[in-house]
């Protein structure tokens, strides 16, 4: 039995869930252009003129045109742009345009044209500038009207004004839709395409008469039949908005769900055969919109006269979802939910992505980041509220628990390399850094720091400060200082920071927003006296020590074994020094845990004695006295310390032995992530890998005993979700009962027995892995006839699990076939499935690529993705050398893809070397199993224990936890240089 290294759901679906909201997928050449725009002032628009209003008139043409001089998939446009000069002696108007053919330009003042220096205009590349020179200087205080007529192209790359297709009840339909973030409105109309140039928009679409009514940010104000038979639909004026938030759709879409509420209209648009799959997004969307209104005290339906709320399901959509004001757009799988055939992942995914976009109506639309280097002001808040807000209206979906394993843990992983970027980073200097601004760090780290701040201030003060911020900056742009000022004002009113020795939000937040990375707190405890020495240093995931030292203002919470208390999350103090002391307040052996419910954005390592005490507590019958989120924190931190070599893996696994008794959601999700990394690093030796798999199967005793292998009607939502993740993981690890259940259920499914949606990911994959070519053919025919987008993604993720070469070839051929069996937005998922479905797939994909490399490049434009996938899974020098030889033979046709392969091989060799260095630690544990740690003797000179209590130092009187008392009781002091050296030595020995 083979293993699938990346957990099918957590490695693919969860990764997809992050990327769907996080990085905007843009080709490298476009990042190069965008990098120049961020780094080079010459790519930024001058501020000598500003727009106040646009009137945009568009006429799109699809595959059939009636006039011989009109190209298919193009559009005509007329733009009226109302501008004013911001300074004297301005003789040039500069705005953006891209891939537009400018036919005419005029500039008028009070209906009288002014002279221009040229009568020909073009979009100047690479800056995408449209320059309009005037013969006379523009007058201050006067409104000019720039009129531009032009033609454009319906794009094919899911950006700008682009074309897509879908099947409805009548067959294949064409549509036009938009995706303008970060800088693609300029492909639809000339404009000031930067977020700070807010303006009003009046949009008119001239559609073909047999299309449905067009959709845009605002409702239709009026419609008229034109002489050519088209219908002109003009929409109400938008709020004051940035260009990237404008949107429109020309299609045959219908309302598939509506609330029929004239005062608070909310509609879901999709193809007419979507059935009732929009009902869940409508139901949760209405609740979320109302909750956000109550939270911010700014009603959505007052943001503009006649504003409504619409959500649309787009078949081809690169960004996953987009917060266009009043017209939220989504991939179909992320908004259309079928209770019978969509699994639990998609129920929560629809809910939290709708929440993310709803939150943007306030954080991003009403108040917008002034420039992309502070994107976290938009995206950090939206990511935070997609969990916090959704939990308030749907607590059964477990967003409070899942935030830790889905956001905090993923953010820490991304943030733990020395090249990580800060949340606020004006020093963008290469394409990778620009791309990173649309990253897990901006989204997930931003959300995690906001959560930490919420607990530092307290909920009421935090909300008060945010309301002040939104009210002060509404219909405007913001810098981080505006947020800090509002939060500090609220803190001063409520005395919320008084106990922290003069700390302000401005100082504290800048230590997190203007610095990359995050700290690890190393806690060394004198068990005899209770003195705790806490050292902070910047964490690096590869070796534990960053080459860039840094300090943060770290809010800490902690609790102890004698009086465990995990619910008071107000920090007891804020650490500002590199080394500090904190008094536990008790004597004798007693564990401590820092960072209750992982509210702080930092890791925590302990000395050997405290780890031994925690191991005993976690393996005891009182394990659940330690909060579930802290058990997950311990799992994630331990795997991180093992990866970096800060703790040897035999030590890590000794503590993690408690998983055999663990059946909670968060600890097991954290464990799956850690085990998958370990499996990938042991995959270079099948014997070592099998021993790891055996250990994982052994540790799964409690969780499989509680959950079982089939759906249960009495399941809670979280148990159903956990079973889906755990069974997917364990089947990939070769768990006998899991694979047997998958084989049996796959056979039943082939016999037309209904298979519950939560079982499909692991039953499909393991069933195909154990099946035949005939099994794959049945599966593939079901896939070709599937209509539900979420189920299509699940089946793509499983297709690569087949062990039949011809079946895998059929799947690979479909990716490059150009017949849209697999849509471009799903290519990455498909490639990943094809290479990770089985260990043997690497060689099979390589052989297929050798035969088809020219077609891959011709149809997809690049072979970088399969090359990268293959390079990452080569297992020995023989395979590496064979792959390198092929790269050299095909260097000319591969172009830049050659470098992708070379870089991938370098990474693989580094991973192989890591495995050679570290494998003995794994084998040590596999040989010995769990070993009980012996505790040091801490008796005093008279031979009695300091606390006179039990061996583990438990406080029998249940006294108050000093970590939650007044800050004076903690008695923080900055240590001398000598103490610092001593502490570092202790830390290194621990």
N, C-alpha and C positions, 0 to 999 in steps of 0.2 A: 504494500500500500504506500502511495506517495503522499507527500505533504504539500499543502498550499501555503506558501510562506506568509503572504499578506492576508489577514483574516478577511473573509469574503465581504462581510458587512462593515466591520470596523476599519478594515484596511482599504476598502474600495468605496462602500456607500458612505461611511462616515467621512472619509477623505473628500468624497464628492460633496458631502453636505457642507464642509468648510469652504471648499473652493467655489461652490455655487454662489456664496455670498461674499467671498473674499477676493482673490485676485481677479481682476477683469482680464480674461484671456485674450491677449493681444500678441500678434507675431513679433519676433525679435526686431525686424526692421522698423516696425511701428514704435516699439519701445525706444529704438535708437532716435527716431524723430522726436518722440515725446521727451526723451532725456535731454535733447538739445533745447527743447522749449523750456524745461525746468531750469537747466543749468545756465544757458546762454541768454542774457537779457535781450539780445536781438530777436529772440523767438517770442518774446512777450509783446503784447500789443501796447502801443503808447496810450497814455491816459489823457491825451490832449482833446479827445472827443469822447462823449459817452452817449449811449442810446437810452431812450426812454420808452419807446414803443416800436413794435414791428407789426406790419400787416403782411402776411405771407399767403400767397395764392398758388396752389400746386395742382397740376393736372398730370396724373400718372398714367402710363401706358404699360400694358402687360404683354402677353405673348402674341396677341392679334391686334394690329392697328389698322385703322380705316384709311389713313392718308399715306401716300407713298413716301413722303419725306419724313415720316416719324419712325424712329427706331423702336423695336420692341424693347421692353424693360427700360424705359427712359421716362423722364418727366419734364414738363415745362414749368417754369416758375416766374413769378413776379413778386418782388419784395419791396415794400416801402418801409424805410428805416428812419425814424424820427430821432435826430441827434442834436446835441448842443456842444459848443466848444467850451473847454474848461480853462483855457488860458488865451492870452492875446496872440495875434500873428500866426494863427494856425492856417496853413495853406495845403495841408494834406490830411485826408480822412483815410484811416487804415483800419481794416477789419479783416475777418477770415473768410476764405472760401477754398474748397478743395474738390477736385474732379467736377467742376462746374464750367460750362462754356458760357462766358459772359457775352450777351448780345448787345446790350445797351446800358448806359448809366447816365442818370441826370441828377442834379442837385438843385433844389428850389428853396427859395426863401420867400415866404408870403405869396406863394403860387407863381413866383417869377424865377425862371431858371438863371443860375449863375454860370459863368464860363468855367470850363474845365481845361486842363493843360493837355489832355489827350482824348481821343475818341475811341481808342482801343484799350481793352482791359483783359487781364488774365489773372488766374490764381497763381501767384509766384510760389514756386516750390524751392526748397523744402519747408519754408516758413508758413505756407498757406496764406499769404497776405494778399488782399485786394487793396491796391493803393489808388486813391482817387485824388488827383491834384486839382486845386482850384486856382483860378487866376487872381482871386482877391482873398485877403485874409477873412476868415470866418469871424462874424461879430459875436462878442460875448453877450449872453442873455437872450439870444435868438434861437428859435427852433428851425432847423433845416430838415428837409425831407430828401433822403437819398432813395432814388428809384432804380432798381436793377431788374432787367429781364435776362433770363438765362435758361439753359437746359442742363439736365443732370442725368445720372445713371442710377437705376435701382441696383444697389450693390449686391454682391453675392457672398460677402464674408461676415454677415450678421452684424454689421456696423453701419452707422449712418442711416439713410433711408434705403432699406434693402428689401429684396424679394424673398418670399418663402412659398411653400406649397403644403397642402394638406388634403386628406380625403374626407369628404363629408357624405351625406346621404345621396348625393348626385354623382360623386366621383372625385377626380382630382381638381382642385381649385388653386389658383394663384392668389397671393395677397402681397400687400406692401405694408411694412411695419418699420419701427425705428428703434435704434439704440444709440444714444448720443454721448453718453459718458465714456471717456473723459473729454474728448474733443472732436466729436463727429457730427455735430449739428451743422458744421460748415460744409458738409457733403449734401445737405438738403437745401440750405439757403445761406446767402452771405450774412454774416453776423459777427458780433463781438463774442467769440467762443471761449471765454474764460469765466469762471464762476462769479467773479466780483462785478461783472457788468450785468446787473439785474435790470429787467425791463418787463413791460406788459406785452402780451402777444395776442393778436387777432389772427386766427388761422382759418383759411378757406380751402376746402378740398373739392375739386371738380371730378367726381367719380362717374364711371359708366353706369347707366341707368339700371342695369341688371345686377349691380352689386348691392349689398346691404348698406344701410346708413353708415357713413364713416364715423370713426371714434377718435376723440382727441382729449386733451386735458379737461376741457370744459364741455358742457352739453351744447347741442346744436341750437343756435339762436334763430336761424332762418334757413330755408332751403328754397331753391328756385331752379326751374328747368331752363337750361341754356339752349340757344338756337341749334347747337350741334347734337342735342339730345342728352347731353350729360346733365347730371344734377350737381349744382353748386351748393355746398353746405358750409355755412359760416358759423363758427363757434363763439360762444361768449368769451369775453376778455379774461385772460388768465390773471392770477395774482402776479405781483412783482416777482419775477423768477429768473433764474439763470438758464442759459440756453440748453445746458445738458439735461434739463428736466422737462423740456418740450417733447411731446410725443403725438403720434397719430397713426391710425391703422385704417387701411383700405382693404376690404375683404367681403366675404359673404357670411360673416359671423352673426350669431344670434345671441340674445340673452338666454343663458342656460339656467341661471338662478337670479332671483331678484327679491328684494324685501318689500316691493310695492309701497314704499313709504315716501310720500311726496315731500315731507319735511326733511328727511334724512335718507335720500336715495342712495342705494348701494346695489350694484349689479355685477354679475359675472358674465363675461363674454367668451365664447369658444365656438368651435365648429358645431353644426347643428346636430351631429350624432354623438355628442358627448354625454347625453343622457342627464342624470342628476348628479354627475360627478363634481359639479361646482357647489353643491349644497354645503359641504363642510367648510370650504373657504369662506363662503358667505356667512355662515353661522358664527365661526370664530372671528371673522373679520369685523363684524358688527360689534361683538363684545370687546375686541381689542381697541377699536376706534373710540368707543365710549369710555373705556378704561383710561386711554391716553388723554382724552379730554379732561376727565376728572383729575388725573394726575398733574397735568400742566396748567389746568384752569384756563385753557385757551380752546374754545370750541372749534372743531375742524370746519363745520359748515358756515362759520363766519369769516373764514380766511379770504373768501372772495364772494361777491354776489353771484348767485346761481351755481355755485360749485356743487358737484356731486362726487361720488366715489365709484370708480369702476376698476375691475380687475380683468385682465385678459390673458388667456392661455395661448402661447405662441409655439408653434411646432419646432422652429429653428431659432434658438436663442442662446447666444454665447455667454451672456452674463449671468444666467440663472434666474435673476429677477432684477427689476429696476423700479426705482421710486418716483417715476414721473408724476408730477403733481396732479392728482385726480384720476390718473390712468396708470395703475400699477401693472406691469407686464411680467410674465413668468414663463419659464419652461412648462410645458404641459404637466410633466411629472411632479412639479412643485406646486401645483394648484388644483389639479383634478384628482379627486380621491374617491375611490370606490370601496365602501366598507367591506364588501365581500372579497375583493380581489386585490386590494392594496394592503401591504403589510403595515405593522405598527410604525416602522421607521417613517413611512410616508405620511401617516396621520400626524405625527409630531412635526415632521418636516414641513408640511403644508402650514401648520399652525405657526411655527416659529419663523418661517420665511415671510408669511403675511404680517406677522408682528414686526419683523425687521423693517419691512417697507412702510407699514403704518407709522412706526416710530419716526421714520425719515420725514414724514409730513411736518414734524416739528424740528427734529434735529437733522438738518440737511436742506430742507426746502424753505421752511419759515426762517430759519437761521442757518446760513451756509458758511462752510469754511472759506476763508478769503482766497486761499490758494491750496493746491493739492499737497503741499508739504505739511499741512495741518489737517489732512483728511480724517484723522482719528476723531476730530470734533463732529464729523458726520457719522463715520462708520463705527467708532468705538461705542457711541451711545446707542446706535441702532442694534449692534450685536448684544449689548447689555440688556436692552429692553426686549429683545426677541426671546430672552429667557425670563427675565424678571417680570415683565408685563404679562407674558403668556402664562406663567405660573399663577399669577393673581386671578386669571379667569378660567384656567384649566389645571388645577393643582394635581389631578390624578395622572397627568402626563409626565410628572417628575422632572420639571425643568430645573428646580433648585438642585437636585442631585446631578443631573446630566451636565449642568454648567461646569462643574469641576472637571469631569473626565473629558468633556468635549471642547472646552474653551481654555480653562486654566492650564491643564496639562499640555495641550497642544501648543499653547502660546509659549509656555516655558521651554518646550523642545526647540521651537523656532528661534527663541530669544537667547539661546544659550551658546551661540557661536560668536566669535569675536568680530565677525563681519556683520552682525545684526545691526539694524538701523534703529535710531530713536523714534519715538512717536512724532516728535517735532524735529525735523531735520532739514534746514535750509541748504545744507552742503551736499546736494545731490551731484555726484560726479561720474556716474557710469550707468549704462542701461540697466544693469542688475539692481542697482540701488533704486532707480525709479520704479521698476517693477515691484520692488519690495514694499513701496508705499501702498500698493494695493494688495496687501499681504495679510497673513495670519497675525503678524505683529500689530499692524494697524487696527485690525478688527478685534482679534481675540485678546491681545495684550491690552489694547485700549479698554475693552470691556472689563477685563480683570482688574485693572487699576481703578476704574470707576467703582467697581464693587468694593474694593478695599477702602476707597474714599467714603463711600456710603456708610460703612461701618465705623470709620474714624469719626465722622461728623455726627452720626446718628441719622436715622431715616428722616425724621421731621426736618432737621436742619438742612440735610442734603436736598430734599424736595423744595424747601423754601429758597435755597440758593439757585436751583435750576429754574424755578419759576421766575426769579428775578432776572436771570440770564436771558431767558427766552423773551421776556417782556421788553427788556432793554434793547435787544438786537433783532427783533422780529422784522421781517422783510428786508433784512440787511445781511451783511457778512460779519464773521467773527474771527478773532484771533484767540489763542489760548488765554491771554491775559484777561479778556472779557469774562471768561468762565471763572478764572481764579478770583477775580475781583468780586463777582457775585457770590461765590461760595464763602469767601472771607467775610463779606458783609453779613451774610446769614449766620456764620459762626460767631461773629462778634455779638450780634443781637441775642443769640441763644447761649453765649458763654460755652460753646461746644468744644473749644480747644484750650480752655483755661488750664487744664491739668497737665498740659504738655510742654511746659517751660518755654513759652513764647513761640512755638511752632505756628506758622501760618500756612494756609493752603497754597499760597503763591510759592513759598519756599519748598514745602513738602512735595507739591505736584511737579514742580520743575525738576526735582531730583529724580522723578520717574519719567517725565515726558521728554526731557532734554538729554537724557542719558540712555544709551543702549544697554541691554542686558538686565540682569536682576541678581540679587544676592543669594548666597547660601549662608544660613546662620549655622555655625558650628557651636554646639552647646556642650560644655564640659562641666560636670557636676561633682562637687565634693560631697559624696553621700554622707559623710560624717557630720559636716556642718550645714549642708544645704545651700552653700554658695554656688551659684551658676555663673560661669564665665561664657559670654556670648560674643562670638567674633563674626563679623560680616565681611564677605569678600565676593567679588564678582564671579559667578559660576560659569564654567565652560564645560560643555557636555562631552568633550573628547578626552580631557585630562583633569578636569575639575578646577583648573586655575587659569583665569584669563590673563592675557598679557597686558590688559588695560585695567589697572586697579581703579576702583570707583567706590563711592560711598552713597548711601541712600538714607533718607529719613524713613525708618522702618517701623510701622505700627505693629506692636506685638501683642499677642494674647497667648496664654498658656494655662495649663491645668496640671494636676498631679494625681498620682494613684490613690492617695489617702482620701481625697475629696474630689473625685472627677466631676467636672462641670464644663459642659461644652456649648451652652446656649447663650451665655453672656458674651457677645461678640464685640463690645466696645473695648478697644485696645487699652491695656493698663498703662502703657507708656510708649513713647516713640524713641527708638534708638537712633542716635545721630553719629556716634563715634564708631571707629572700627572695632574696638573692643570695649565691652561694658560688663558690669556685674549685676546680677539680679539675685535677690535672696528668695530662696524657695520658702523659707519660714518653718521648715521641719528638719529633723535630723533622722538619719538612718536610711536604709535602702528604700527608695521610692521612685517610681518612674515619673517622668514629666513628658508632656507633649506640648510643643509650641505650635502656634498657628491653628487655633481652633476653627474647625470646619473649613480650613484652608482659605480663610478670608483674606490673608495677606499674599502678596505675589512674591514668594520666596520659598526656597527649599530649606530643609532643616536636617542637619546631621548631628548625631550624638556620640558620646564616648561609648566604649564597649560595654560598660556596666549598664548604662541606661538602655542600650539596645537589648542587652540580656534581660533586663526587667520587663521591657516592652514585649519581648518574645514570650515570656512566661504569661503575661497578661493576655496576649492575643491568642495563645494556645489554650487558655483556660475556659471554663464554662461561663465566665463573666466577660467574655470578649466584647460583647455588644455594649458594655459600659463605655467603651471607646467609640466615639461617634463614627458612623459609617463613612462620612467624608474624610475623617482623619485616618481611618483604616485604608481608604483609597489613596490618601496622601502618602502614607507610609509605603505602600506598594510602589507608587510612582517614583518617590524619592529613592527607594532602595534600588530599583532598576536603573535609575539615572546614576547613582553612585557606583553601581557595578559596571556600567558602560564606561564610565570615566576612569575606573581603576581606583577610585577613592576608597571603596570597600571591595574586597575580593568576592567573586561570585559564590564561593562556598559559604561565606558569611551572609551574603544576601539571601541565598536559598534557605539558610538555616532559619532566618526570621520569617521568610515567606512560607515556611512549612505550615503556618497557621491557615493557609488557604484550604487545607484539607478539611477544616472545620467551618470554612466560610461559605456562605451562600448569598451574600448581599450583592446588589447591583453594582455599586460604584467600585468596590474592591476588585470584583472580577473583570469589569471593563478595563480598569487600570492594569490588571494582570495580563489580560489578553494582549494589550499593546506591548508590554514588556517581554512577554514570552515570544511574540512574533519577531521582535528584534533579536532575541537570543537565538531563535531557530534560524534566522537568516544568517547569523554569524557562525553557527555550527553546521550549516548545510554543506560545507566543503568536505565533510567526512560523514558518510552515511551512518556509520556505527555510533559516533558521538551524537548525531542527530536523533537516532532511534532511542538512545538513553534519555535524552531530553524529553522526547515525546512520551516515553514511559512515565517519567516523573510528572509531567503535566496531567496525564490520565489518572495517575495516583492521587494528585492533588484535587481532582475534580469530584471527589467522592460526595461531598456534602451538597454541592450545587446541583449535581445531576440527580441525587436522591430526592431533593425537594422539588425540582422542576419536572423531572421525567422527560420523555421524548415525544410527547404528543400534546396538542392543544387541549386545554381544559376550560370548560365553560365558565368556571368560577375564577379563572385567572384574573389578577389585577392587570392593568395595562402594563405596568413595569415588569411584572413577571413574564408576560408574553413577549415583551421586547427582549428581556434578558435571555429567555430560552432561545430565541432566534439567534442572538449573537453567540451564545455559548455553544449551541449545537453546530453552528457554522464553523466555529473555531475547532471544536473537538472532532468533528468529522474530518476536517483538514489535517488534524493531528493523528488520525487513524484510530480514534476511540472505537472499540469493537461494537458496543451497544449502539452508538450513534450511527455508524456506517450500516449496521444491520437494519436499524429503523429506517434509514434513508432508502436502502435497497427495497424494503418492503413497501414503503409509501410510494416510491417511484413506480413500482409495478402496479399498484392500485390506481395511481394517476393515469397510467397508460390504459387501464381498463375503465377509464371514464369515471372513477370515483373522485369526488370533490376533494381537493387538497387545500387545506387552510392556507391563507396567504402568508402567515408567519412561518410556515414550514417550508415554503417553496425555495428560498435561497439555498438552504443546506440539502434539501431533498433533491432539487434539480442537479446541483453540483455533484454531490456524492453519488447520486443515481447514474449520472452520465459517466462519472469516473469508473464506476463498477460495471457499466453497461456495454452495449454493442453498438455497431454502426446503425443497426435498425432502431435502437433506442434514440440515437441522435437524430435520425431522420424524422421520427415521430415528434421529438422535441422541436426540431427546426421548422416543421410544417405548422406546429402550433404557434411558434414565434412569428412566422410570416403572416399569419392571420390574426395576430394580436392587435388590438386597437387601443388598449389602455397604456398610456405612456409609462407609468411606474412599473407595470409588469414587463414592458419591453426592456427597460433598464435591468430589471432583475434577471431576465433571460439572457441578455447580453453578458452580464457578469458571470453567468453560469456556463455559457456555451463553451468557454475554453477548458472546462473540466473534462471534456471528452478525451479518452485515451486512444481513440481511433485516428490514424493519420489523415485519411481521406476526409473524415468529418471535420477535423481541425482545418484542413485546407479549404473546405467549403466555407467555413466561418471566416477565414482570412481573406478569401476571394471576395466575400461580401463587403469587406471593409473598403476595398479599392475598386469596387465594380462600377462606381459612378451611377448606379441605378437607385441609390438612396434606400437600399435595404437597411442600411445603418446610416443614420444621419450624421453629418459632420460634428454636431455637438456631442455625439456619443463615441467618436473615434477613440479618444483617450481611454474611455472605459473598455472599449472592445480590445484594443491592443493590450491593455493590462490583463484582461481576462485571458487572452490567448497565450500570454507568456507565463502567467502565474498559476494557471489551472492545474498543472502537473509539473513535476520536476523535469520530465522528459520533453516538455514543450519548448524549452530553450533551444535544444538541437533541432526540433521540428520547425520552429519558427525561423531559425537560421537557414535551414535547407530551403524553406519556402521563399525566404527573402532573396537568396541567391538566384532563384529562378525568376523572381518577379520584381527585382529592384527597379528596373526601368519603368515598369508600369506603376509601381508605388510612387516614384518621383513624378511621373507624367500626370497621374490622377490626383495626387495629394499635394504635390509641390515639394515634398521633402520626405526622406526616409528616417528623419531624426528620431521619431518616437520608437519604432521597432528596433532601431540600432541601439538606442539607449536602453531599452528593455532587455535586449540580448546581452549587452555588455555587463549589465548589473547582475546577471545570473550565471555567468561563466564560473565554473567550479574548480578548475585546475589550470596549470600552465599550458598543458596540451591544448585545451579548449581555447585559452587566451591566444596562444600563438596561431592557431588556425584562424581565429577571428581577425587577428591583426593582419595576417597575410591576405585575407579577403579585402580588408579595408585598403591595403596598399594597392592591390590589383585594380580596385574600383575607385581610386582616389579622385580621378578626374570627374567621373559622373556623380560622385557623392557630394563634391563641393564642401560646404561647411559641415555637412553631416559626417564627414571624415573626422573632424575635430570632436564632434559629439561622441563618436566611437572611441577615440583615443582617450578622452577624458573619462569615459565610462570604464575603460580598462584600468586606468590609473586608480580609480576609486575601488574597483574590484580587487586589485592587488593589495591595496591598503587594508581592505576588509579581510582578505585572506591572511595577511600578516598579523592583524589583530587576533584572528582566530588562533593562529599558531601560538601567539604569546599568552593567550588567556584560557585556552582550553583546559589546562591542568586544574584550574579552579573549579570548573564544572565537574570534571572527572573526580576530583577530591570529594565533592558533595555526593555525587552519584555512588561512589564507593562506600561512604560512611553513613549517608542519610543524616537525619537530624541528630545533633549532639547538644545535650543540655549544657549551657554555659555555667561555669562556676563563678560565684560572686566573690569579690575580694572581701577579706575580713576588715571591718571598719570599727572594731571595738576600741574603746579608749584605754588609757593606761591602767585603769582599775579592772579591766577585763569585762566590763559590761557594755552593752550596746548603748549608743548615744541617746536613742529615743526610748530605750527600754521596751520596745514593742516587738512586733512580729518580724520575721526574717526579711520580708520584702519592704519593711519600713512603712507599712500602711498606717495612716493616722486614724487610730481607733475612735477618736472623739468626733471625727467628721468635721473638723474645724474649717474655717473659711479659707478658700483658695486665695493666696496672696496675689496671684496673677489677676484676680478680678477686684482687688480692693483698691484703696487709694494709691495713687502713684508714689507717694512718699514711702509706703511700705516696701516698695521694690528697691529703693535706695540705689538708684543707678549712679555709678561713678565711672569716670574715664580712667583707665589704668595707665600706669607709667610705662616707659619704654621697656624696662626690665620685665614687667608683667606681660607686656605684649609679646616679647620674645618667648617667654615661658609658655604662654597660651598657645602660640603658633606651634611650638614643639609638641605640646600635649595633643593639639589637633591633628598633627601629622602622625602621631603614634596611635591615635584612636582607631 
